[in-house]
Amino acid sequence: MFNDKTVLVTGGTGSFGKQFIKTLLKRYSPKKIIVYSRDELKQFEMSQKYNQKCMRYFIGDVRDRIRLEKAMEGVDYVVHAAALKQVPIAEYNPMECIKTNIMGAQNVIDASIKCGIKKVIALSTDKAANPINLYGASKLASDKLFVAANNLAGNRDIKFSVVRYGNVLGSRGSVVPFFKKLIADGVKELPITDERMTRFWITLQEGVDFVIKNFSRMQGGEIFVPKIPSMKIVDMAKALAPNLPHKIIGLRPGEKLHEVMCPKDDSHLTLEFEDHFVIQPSIRFTSPVDFTKNSLGETGKPVEIGFEYSSINNTIWLSEDELLKKIKQTEGNE
């Protein structure tokens, strides 16, 4: 699908962007891969490793629509991974979060339409479902913008979809490297917010593979949600340091006990496929779409009314051994 195509990744120097680009270079022969981000040091460091002829590095911010339009000239596909993601920082700097995550999302949409992009996938988060913090609320607004963008496109040959998943093993913001650093520093106990807390978990490569597959699946307007395992944070801590005691520190501002990816209030829009869910748009597009059958021929069926896909009611759970195996695989891919 990506052979002889031009792909632009916003936030391309982040954990996802680097793994996505590494995978494209390994599996396909793209015409160009454009890294679009605002950090010149990260771009320089990345260009030392990924210096193939197809690579292009654009300094730019998603807040700058004109720069986005320049970067998107001749581009076929866009992955929008740029975002302010730290919950406490977003709470302390709310307008900066809104400028990047919401206004930046609209800039990506407008530039994509103007430049004739074929397909756009925006990355979301479980925190966008029933959000209780600004980061989650801003990503929910972004999700809504990308879904509604399919109406803005009119008769143009462009599709917008969203991919939503949980915590990523191997990403910079994951609790795993945080715990591992504490252990390496010789701490006497690991901080646990609440013994009941659960989270969804996915490896960086699994997230990348899911996004790549959804470029083939997408018809425009879907929110794709993978079926991934849950794990208690306390069990994760035990797996990483079996002999270390835990210190309960309580929930931080804007933090949930359990995360949700398919909210109960969206159950009338949710379809279940073999290995993923699709949340259909709540608005009507100019051209009706049957989301029960995707572009790969996979078929889905409606979930029961009141169904909720959360990290506590999940049917798939990660064991301590499975976690350690995934961490090892993740470190081997770095």
Secondary structure, 3 states (H helix, E strand, C coil): CCCCCEEEEECCCCHHHHHHHHHHHHHCCCCEEEEEECCHHHHHHHHHHCCCCCEEEEECCCCCHHHHHHHCCCCCEEEECCCCCCHHHHHHCHHHHHHHHHHHHHHHHHHHHHHCCCEEEEECCHHHCCCCCHHHHHHHHHHHHHHHHHHHCCCCCCEEEEECCCEEECCCCCHHHHHHHHHHCCCCCEEECCCCCEEEEEEHHHHHHHHHHHHHHCCCCCEEEECCCEEEHHHHHHHHCCCCCEEECCCCCCCCCCCEEECHHHHHHEEECCCEEEECCCCCCCCCCCCCECCCCCECEECCCCCCEECCCCCCECCHHHHHHHHHHHHHHC
